[in-house]
Amino acid sequence: MKKIIFSVMAIAALVGCSKDQTIETPAAERIGFGQPFVDNATRLAIDPSYSGTKSLTSFNVYGTVTGNGNTVNIFDGDAVTGKVGDAVWACTEEQYWTPSCSYNFTAIADATSVATDATTGMPTSITFNENTTAGGDVLIAIATATTNEAGTPSQNPVAFTFSHLLSKVKFTFTKATYNNTRYTFNVKDIKLTNPYKQGVYNIANGTWGSQDIRTSEINFGQLEAVISKTALSQESNYERMLVPATYTDLGVSYTLVTLLDGKEIGSVTKTATIGATTAVTFAAGKAYNIIAALGDNNLITFTVKELNGWDTETNITIP
């Protein structure tokens, strides 16, 4: 790690005084990182788009300082940790503000790996692999700061507002109303088949590339709870991330289970294709809810087909 050490004491002889005096300059101020935000400044580090609570607790910071025509790396992926409510988060590396300099910071969370510029040490691309970070997210935040002649920074601590680089997907299954409370329904083994699970994000132009891994699936588990007469819509247990892309053949499969008095009496596996008719684009930072309307209940009904007539009369003779 690179460190910058500042002199915090200056001694000057004052003309006309009977003795020397010591003048102390202000102590060098440490660069700190404050409470981050995730797309919504009112929610602090809690992502409000999740059905549950997902909090940001750590990220890696990269940073440079530029002054007198020189640019020097001061943070190169150092870990910053904290929790919601902390005014200042802890960084594994200590660096300090220098007067009359400009600073650039990039913060990244949940990347599988990060490539950096050989000269500045700043990140150039981010790799995500869902096979390595199952259910993981990728967040990025960029901030700048300057210092005046006295060394006071334009912001301290540095406040990051993170954005999502992946697409988030969940499933919701709905069923038409029915009357018999003995019947409930569950959906299991909810999957996206043939998705893009890997990609490389280019920070400079904000695009995803190398999306060539489509040989596996993403599992969303099963419904949060069974569908019942009083709860006709239920979500999958998991929300998962996709590399942003346009799809014409993204597969869906799930198993619909019918229960009577809480006991499974039948199941059927169903499939569908997203984008087969019209291409569907999953964009970065967007949350998608795939809604499956389950078929109407096959109500058991009765009717009278016909009433058979009497057979030919048979005579009974008595004495």
C-alpha positions as CSV (number, residue, x, y, z in Angstrom):
1,M,0.0,0.0,0.0
2,K,1.2,3.5,-0.7
3,K,1.1,6.1,2.1
4,I,1.5,9.8,2.1
5,I,3.1,11.3,5.2
6,F,2.5,15.0,6.0
7,S,4.6,17.3,8.2
8,V,2.2,18.8,10.7
9,M,4.6,21.3,12.4
10,A,6.2,24.4,11.1
11,I,8.6,26.6,13.2
12,A,9.1,30.3,12.4
13,A,11.1,33.0,14.0
14,L,9.0,36.1,14.4
15,V,10.9,39.4,13.9
16,G,10.6,41.9,16.7
17,C,9.8,39.3,19.4
18,S,11.9,38.7,22.4
19,K,12.0,34.9,21.7
20,D,11.1,32.4,19.1
21,Q,7.5,31.2,18.9
22,T,6.3,27.9,17.5
23,I,3.3,28.0,15.1
24,E,1.5,24.7,14.6
25,T,-0.3,24.0,11.3
26,P,-3.5,22.0,11.5
27,A,-3.1,18.3,11.8
28,A,-3.4,16.4,8.6
29,E,-7.0,15.2,8.2
30,R,-7.5,11.5,7.5
31,I,-9.6,10.5,4.5
32,G,-12.7,8.8,5.8
33,F,-15.6,7.0,4.1
34,G,-19.1,7.7,5.4
35,Q,-22.4,6.0,5.4
36,P,-23.0,4.8,1.8
37,F,-26.3,4.9,0.0
38,V,-27.7,2.3,-2.4
39,D,-29.7,4.0,-5.2
40,N,-32.0,5.7,-2.7
41,A,-30.5,8.3,-0.3
42,T,-33.3,7.9,2.2
43,R,-32.7,4.3,2.7
44,L,-29.0,4.5,3.6
45,A,-27.2,1.2,2.9
46,I,-30.4,-0.8,2.8
47,D,-31.5,-1.8,-0.6
48,P,-35.3,-1.1,-0.6
49,S,-35.9,-3.1,-3.8
50,Y,-35.5,-6.5,-2.1
51,S,-38.6,-8.2,-0.6
52,G,-36.4,-8.9,2.4
53,T,-33.7,-6.6,3.9
54,K,-30.4,-6.6,2.2
55,S,-27.7,-4.4,3.7
56,L,-24.4,-3.3,2.3
57,T,-21.7,-4.1,4.9
58,S,-18.5,-3.8,3.0
59,F,-16.9,-2.6,-0.3
60,N,-13.5,-2.1,-1.8
61,V,-12.2,1.4,-2.5
62,Y,-9.8,2.6,-5.2
63,G,-8.4,6.1,-5.3
64,T,-5.9,8.6,-6.7
65,V,-4.6,12.0,-5.7
66,T,-3.5,14.5,-8.4
67,G,-1.3,17.5,-7.6
68,N,1.6,19.4,-9.2
69,G,1.1,17.5,-12.4
70,N,1.4,14.1,-10.7
71,T,-1.2,11.4,-10.1
72,V,-0.5,8.9,-7.4
73,N,-2.5,5.9,-6.3
74,I,-3.5,5.9,-2.7
75,F,-6.2,3.2,-2.4
76,D,-6.0,0.0,-4.5
77,G,-8.9,-2.1,-3.5
78,D,-8.7,-1.6,0.2
79,A,-11.6,-3.0,2.3
80,V,-14.1,-0.6,3.9
81,T,-16.5,-2.1,6.4
82,G,-19.4,-0.9,8.5
83,K,-23.1,-1.1,9.1
84,V,-26.2,1.0,8.7
85,G,-26.0,4.0,11.0
86,D,-22.2,4.2,11.2
87,A,-21.2,7.8,10.4
88,V,-17.8,6.7,9.3
89,W,-16.9,3.3,8.0
90,A,-13.5,1.6,8.8
91,C,-10.9,1.3,6.1
92,T,-7.9,-1.0,6.2
93,E,-5.6,1.7,4.8
94,E,-5.0,5.2,6.2
95,Q,-4.5,8.1,3.8
96,Y,-4.7,11.8,4.3
97,W,-5.9,14.9,2.4
98,T,-3.2,17.1,0.8
99,P,-3.8,20.8,0.2
100,S,-4.7,22.0,-3.3
101,C,-5.1,18.5,-4.8
102,S,-7.9,16.7,-6.6
103,Y,-9.1,13.2,-5.7
104,N,-10.9,10.4,-7.5
105,F,-12.5,7.4,-5.8
106,T,-14.2,4.3,-7.1
107,A,-16.0,1.9,-4.7
108,I,-17.0,-1.7,-5.8
109,A,-18.9,-4.4,-4.0
110,D,-19.4,-8.1,-4.7
111,A,-17.3,-8.3,-7.9
112,T,-15.8,-11.7,-8.7
113,S,-12.6,-9.9,-9.8
114,V,-11.5,-6.4,-10.8
115,A,-9.0,-5.3,-13.4
116,T,-7.0,-2.1,-12.8
117,D,-5.0,0.3,-14.9
118,A,-1.3,-0.4,-14.7
119,T,-0.5,3.3,-14.3
120,T,-3.2,4.7,-12.0
121,G,-4.3,1.6,-10.2
122,M,-7.9,2.6,-10.8
123,P,-10.4,-0.1,-11.9
124,T,-11.1,-0.5,-15.6
125,S,-13.4,-3.6,-15.6
126,I,-15.4,-5.8,-13.3
127,T,-16.0,-9.5,-13.7
128,F,-19.1,-11.2,-12.4
129,N,-19.7,-14.9,-12.3
130,E,-22.9,-16.2,-10.8
131,N,-21.4,-19.6,-10.4
132,T,-18.8,-18.1,-8.0
133,T,-21.0,-15.5,-6.3
134,A,-24.4,-17.2,-6.2
135,G,-27.1,-14.7,-5.6
136,G,-24.4,-11.9,-5.4
137,D,-24.9,-8.4,-6.6
138,V,-22.4,-6.0,-8.2
139,L,-22.4,-2.4,-7.0
140,I,-20.3,0.6,-8.1
141,A,-20.0,4.2,-6.9
142,I,-17.7,7.0,-8.1
143,A,-16.9,10.1,-6.1
144,T,-14.5,13.1,-6.5
145,A,-13.2,15.6,-4.0
146,T,-10.8,18.6,-3.9
147,T,-8.9,20.4,-1.2
148,N,-8.3,24.1,-0.8
149,E,-5.0,25.8,0.2
150,A,-5.6,25.0,3.9
151,G,-6.1,21.3,3.1
152,T,-9.8,21.3,3.9
153,P,-11.5,18.7,1.6
154,S,-14.7,19.4,-0.3
155,Q,-16.2,16.4,1.5
156,N,-15.1,14.3,4.4
157,P,-16.0,11.6,4.9
158,V,-16.3,10.6,1.3
159,A,-20.0,9.7,0.7
160,F,-20.7,7.0,-1.9
161,T,-24.0,6.4,-3.7
162,F,-23.9,3.0,-5.2
163,S,-25.7,1.8,-8.3
164,H,-26.5,-1.8,-9.3
165,L,-24.8,-3.2,-12.4
166,L,-26.8,-6.4,-12.7
167,S,-30.5,-7.1,-13.3
168,K,-32.5,-8.5,-10.5
169,V,-35.2,-11.1,-11.1
170,K,-37.9,-12.7,-8.9
171,F,-41.0,-14.8,-9.7
172,T,-44.6,-14.3,-8.6
173,F,-47.2,-17.0,-9.2
174,T,-50.9,-16.2,-9.1
175,K,-54.1,-18.4,-9.2
176,A,-57.7,-17.6,-10.0
177,T,-60.1,-17.6,-7.0
178,Y,-61.6,-20.9,-5.9
179,N,-63.9,-21.9,-3.1
180,N,-62.7,-25.1,-1.4
181,T,-60.2,-24.3,1.3
182,R,-59.0,-27.9,1.5
183,Y,-57.0,-27.3,-1.7
184,T,-53.7,-25.4,-1.7
185,F,-50.9,-25.1,-4.3
186,N,-47.2,-24.8,-4.2
187,V,-44.6,-24.2,-6.9
188,K,-41.2,-25.8,-6.6
189,D,-37.9,-26.0,-8.6
190,I,-38.4,-22.6,-10.1
191,K,-35.6,-22.1,-12.6
192,L,-34.3,-19.8,-15.4
193,T,-32.6,-22.0,-17.9
194,N,-29.9,-21.0,-20.4
195,P,-29.2,-17.5,-18.8
196,Y,-26.1,-15.4,-19.0
197,K,-24.4,-16.1,-15.7
198,Q,-21.1,-14.4,-16.4
199,G,-19.9,-11.1,-17.8
200,V,-17.3,-8.4,-17.8
201,Y,-18.4,-4.8,-17.2
202,N,-16.4,-2.0,-18.8
203,I,-16.3,0.9,-16.4
204,A,-15.3,3.5,-19.1
205,N,-18.2,2.9,-21.4
206,G,-20.7,1.3,-19.0
207,T,-21.3,-1.8,-21.1
208,W,-21.3,-5.6,-20.4
209,G,-19.4,-8.0,-22.6
210,S,-18.1,-11.6,-22.6
211,Q,-21.6,-12.9,-21.9
212,D,-20.8,-16.4,-23.3
213,I,-21.7,-18.7,-20.4
214,R,-25.2,-20.2,-21.0
215,T,-24.8,-23.8,-20.1
216,S,-26.5,-23.9,-16.7
217,E,-29.5,-22.6,-14.8
218,I,-30.4,-20.3,-12.0
219,N,-32.6,-21.7,-9.2
220,F,-35.2,-19.6,-7.4
221,G,-36.2,-22.3,-4.9
222,Q,-40.0,-22.5,-4.3
223,L,-42.8,-20.2,-3.2
224,E,-42.6,-18.2,0.0
225,A,-45.8,-19.9,1.1
226,V,-48.5,-22.1,-0.5
227,I,-51.2,-20.5,-2.6
228,S,-54.5,-20.7,-0.8
229,K,-58.1,-19.4,-1.2
230,T,-57.1,-16.3,0.9
231,A,-53.6,-15.9,-0.6
232,L,-53.8,-16.2,-4.3
233,S,-50.4,-14.7,-5.1
234,Q,-47.0,-15.8,-3.7
235,E,-43.4,-14.9,-4.5
236,S,-40.4,-17.2,-4.9
237,N,-38.1,-17.6,-2.0
238,Y,-35.1,-16.1,-3.8
239,E,-34.3,-13.1,-5.9
240,R,-31.3,-13.7,-8.2
241,M,-29.1,-11.6,-10.4
242,L,-28.6,-11.8,-14.2
243,V,-25.9,-10.2,-16.3
244,P,-27.8,-7.5,-18.4
245,A,-28.5,-8.8,-21.9
246,T,-31.2,-9.2,-24.5
247,Y,-32.9,-12.6,-24.7
248,T,-34.9,-14.4,-27.3
249,D,-34.7,-17.8,-25.7
250,L,-34.5,-17.5,-21.9
251,G,-36.2,-20.6,-20.5
252,V,-38.4,-20.9,-17.5
253,S,-39.4,-24.2,-15.8
254,Y,-41.2,-25.0,-12.6
255,T,-43.2,-27.8,-10.9
256,L,-46.8,-27.1,-9.9
257,V,-47.9,-29.1,-6.9
258,T,-51.6,-29.7,-5.8
259,L,-52.2,-30.4,-2.1
260,L,-55.4,-31.7,-0.5
261,D,-55.6,-31.3,3.2
262,G,-51.9,-30.5,3.1
263,K,-51.0,-33.7,1.3
264,E,-49.5,-33.7,-2.2
265,I,-51.9,-35.5,-4.6
266,G,-50.4,-34.4,-7.9
267,S,-47.6,-32.4,-9.6
268,V,-46.8,-31.3,-13.2
269,T,-43.7,-29.6,-14.6
270,K,-44.3,-26.7,-16.9
271,T,-42.0,-24.7,-19.2
272,A,-42.1,-21.4,-21.0
273,T,-39.7,-19.2,-23.1
274,I,-39.1,-15.5,-22.4
275,G,-38.4,-13.5,-25.6
276,A,-39.5,-16.1,-28.1
277,T,-42.1,-13.8,-29.7
278,T,-40.5,-10.4,-28.9
279,A,-37.0,-10.0,-27.6
280,V,-36.8,-9.0,-23.9
281,T,-33.9,-6.9,-22.6
282,F,-32.8,-7.1,-19.0
283,A,-31.1,-3.8,-18.1
284,A,-28.6,-2.9,-15.4
285,G,-30.1,-1.6,-12.1
286,K,-33.6,-2.8,-13.1
287,A,-35.7,-5.3,-11.0
288,Y,-37.9,-7.7,-12.9
289,N,-40.9,-9.7,-11.6
290,I,-41.8,-12.7,-13.8
291,I,-45.5,-13.3,-13.2
292,A,-46.9,-16.7,-14.0
293,A,-50.7,-17.0,-14.0
294,L,-51.5,-20.6,-13.1
295,G,-54.4,-22.2,-14.9
296,D,-57.9,-22.1,-13.5
297,N,-58.9,-24.9,-11.3
298,N,-60.5,-27.9,-13.0
299,L,-63.7,-28.0,-10.9
300,I,-65.3,-31.4,-10.7
301,T,-68.8,-31.0,-12.0
302,F,-71.8,-33.3,-12.6
303,T,-74.5,-33.5,-15.2
304,V,-77.2,-36.0,-16.3
305,K,-76.3,-37.6,-19.6
306,E,-79.6,-39.5,-20.0
307,L,-82.1,-41.5,-18.1
308,N,-82.4,-45.1,-19.3
309,G,-85.9,-46.4,-20.0
310,W,-87.4,-49.6,-18.6
311,D,-86.5,-52.9,-20.2
312,T,-89.2,-54.9,-22.0
313,E,-92.0,-56.0,-19.7
314,T,-91.6,-59.4,-18.1
315,N,-94.8,-61.3,-17.0
316,I,-94.8,-63.1,-13.7
317,T,-97.6,-65.8,-13.4
318,I,-98.9,-66.9,-10.1
319,P,-101.3,-69.8,-9.4
